[in-house]
Amino acid sequence: MPTIDYRADIRCLVAVRGHPFGRDAFASVFEGMAGISATMVDQPAAAFLMNPDGMREFDVLVLYDMPGLDFAAPDNPPAYVAPPAGFEAGFEALLDSGKGVVALHHALAGWPTWERYAEILGGRFLYRPGMLRGEHRLDSGFAHDVAQQFTVAQGHPVTAGLPECFTLTDEPYLAEVFGDDVTPLLWSDARFDKDHFWSATHAVEGRMYCRDGWDHPPGSNLVGWARTVGRSRLVYIQPGDGPGAYGNLHYRRLVENAIRWVR
């Protein structure tokens, strides 16, 4: 397996917005990554750059966005919004061109009307119950500020320089993970069952910490993975909710390694 070249200069387009976050604190994740520059572009403008032409001046696409969800909709929030015309074809062309992608945290919820997007990322966070891979799935779960120990897969370039385990307090997801289709990188020791998470649908309906009637089956503790889509490498890293992750040196190393590997 190829090693990472830490001398390479890499230009990242970082797509953001759709989920609350501290912009300056998040930007600090990229500080100290020698030779890596990060240009943040808000959605929906970022979507129009996710094609071979729009990414011509960038080497890696970093997704810290949650497009396709309208939380301001008056009825049945969040309303699902389809990708703009040409987006799907442009994104597929980007992957066929070999441009690398690193997806972080809430990016797993993006473009809920485009099922192929879940296949690209390797999973899906569902804000509402719906169909996925031909089966009805309940809405996903969240849990704030959970102290977790992460076990790191050894021998992969994305985990190079990391200890066998590290701790971090962050927001895990009880979400859909296509574990058979990815290369595992990171596991959490959180309890991935309905008794330790809250319903996403209840939350957006105004019941922030509620699981009444929500009988979600146990989920996967796999929270980081790698895969190849088209000619592109992709890494998804589930942790990354806020400053606790942003300032963690092991988390920063994981993100930097992912950027350099997909490059």
N, C-alpha and C positions, 0 to 999 in steps of 0.2 A: 504494500500500500504506500503511495507516495507520501513523503514527509512534507511539512509546511515550510515555505520559504519566508522567514521573518524579515528578510531584507526588501521584499517586494513592496512597491508603492501601490496602494489600492484606493480607488475612489468609490465611495458608497453613496447611493441614493437611498435615503431613509424615509420611508413613507410613514406618516403619523396621522393621528386624529381618529375620532370615532369612539374613543374611550378616554376618560379623564387621566391625565398624567402631568407630572411636573417637568416642563420642557427643559429647563436648565439642569435639573438633576439627572434626567435621562441623557442629555447631551454629554454629561460628565463620564458616562460609560465609555465613550470613544476617546476621551482624553488619555493621553499616555500610550496610545496604540501607535507606535512609531511607524510613520509612513502611511497611516490610514487616515483619510479625510472623510467626513460625514456631512452630507448636505441634506437637511431635513426639508421635506416638501409635504404640505398638508393635503389630505384628501378633501375634496374630490379631484384636485388638480393632479395629484400624484398618479392617479389611474391613467391619465393621458400620456404618461411617460413610460409606462410599463409595456414597451414594445421595442424591437431592435433599434428603431430610429431614435426614440426618446431616451434610450439607455446608451446611446453611442458614446457619450463622454463619461460613462460610469462603468465600473468593473463588477460591482456586486449590488444587488437589490436587497435591502433590509426592510422587512415588514414589521412595523409596530403600529399597525392601523387596524381598523375594524369597519371596512366599507360594506355598503349594502344594507345597512340598518338605520332606520329613522326612528330615534327615540322620542321625537317631538310629535309623532303622529297622534291625532286625537283619539283614535279608536284602535284597540288591540295592539298596543305598542309592544315591541318595536315593529314598525312596518318594514317589510322586506322590499328592498329596492334592487332591481336588476342592474347588472353592469351596463355602462354606456355602450352604445353601438360600436362594434369593432374591438372592444376590450378583450373579449375572450380569444379571438383569433390573434390579436397582438401579443397577448400573454403567452399563448402556446408557441408563437413564433420566437418569442424571447427565450423560452426554454429550449427550443430546437436549435437556437444559436449558441447555446452553451453558457449563457450568462448565469452566474451563481445566485442563489437566493438563501437568505437567512431569515426565518420567521420567528418572531418572539411573542410569547404570552398570548394576549387577546387576539392576535392575528388569526388564531384558530377559528374564530367566529366569522371571519370575513366572507362576503358574497354568498349568503345562505341560499339564494335562488339558483346558484350555479353549482350543481352537484360535483362536477369535475374538479372544482377548486378544493374540495375536501380530499379527493383522490390525490391531487398534486401535493398538498401539505401533509397528508398521512393521517388525517383525523378531522373532527368537527366539534366545535362547541355550539350547542343548540340553545338559542334563547326561547324557542317555542317547540313543542312537540312537532315532529314531522317525519317524513320518509327519508331514509338514508340507506343506500345499498338494497333497495327493495323491501325494507322492513320499517315498521313504525317505531320510532324512538321517542322516548320522553325527553323533555327539556333537560339540559345539563345542569350541573351543580357547581357552586362556588363556596369557598370558605376563606374568610379573611384572616391574615396574620397567624398562620399556622407554622409552628416551629417544626422544621423537617430536617432529617438527615438524608443526604443524597448519596447514593452509591454510584460510582463512576465506572463505566466500561473501560477496561484496559486495552491498550494496543491500537487505539484509533487515533489518528492525528488530531481530531477535534478535542480529545480529552488529554492530549499531551501536556505534561507539566502539572496536572491536577493530582491531588491526593486520592487515595482509594475512596474516601468519604469526606464530605464536608457538610456543615450545617448552615441553614438559612431560614429566616422567617419570611414567608411569602404566601401568596394566594394560590392554592392548588385548584384544579378543576376536576370534577367528575364528569368527564366528557367522552366522546367517541374517539377511540385510538385504533388505527388499523395496524396492530402490532405485527401481523404476519407479513406486511409489505414494507417494513422499514428495518434499518440497522439500529439496534438499541444503543443508546449512549448514556442514559441517565435514568435512575429509578429513585422514587421518593418512598420514605417509610411512613407517610401519612396513611390514615385509614380511608380507603377509597370505597366507602359505602354510604348509603342514604342517611345514616344517623350522624354523619360528620360533615354534611354539606347542606346547603340551602338551595331551594329551587330557583332557577333563573327566571322562570315565568312568573312565579309569585313576586319576585323582586321588582320586575318591571311593571307589575300591576299594583305596586304600592305596598306590598308586604315584604319588606326587605329581608328579614331573617325568618323564613317560614318554609316548612316542608310538609304542611298538612296535605294528606292525600297524595303525596308525591312518592311513589313506590319505585324509585330508580334502582335498577340492578347494580350490584358491585361493579366497579370499573377497574381499569388498568392503572398500575402504579408507574408505568413507563412515562417519563416526562421530558425526555429528550431523545431525538433520533436523527438519522441521516438517511437519505435516499437519493436516487438518480431519477430525474424526469427528463425525457428527451435526451439532450446532450448536456444537461445542466445538473450540477450537484445542488442539493437542498438540505438544509439543517433546520429542524424545529426545536426550540428550547422553551419549555412551558413556564419556568420561573421568569420573573421580571416585572412584578406588579408595581414596585415603587422603590423608594430610597434604600430600603433594606437590601434589596438585590443590587441596585445601581452601584452601591459603595462596596460591595463584597468583592474582594480581589479574585476569588475563585470564579465567581460569576463573570467578571470582566475577562478573565483568561478564557473561559468557555466561549464567550461571544467573539473575542478576537480570533481564537483558533478556528471557529466556525467560518468567520469572514475569510480568513486566509485559506482555509481548505476549499471552500466553494469557488474561490477565485481560480 
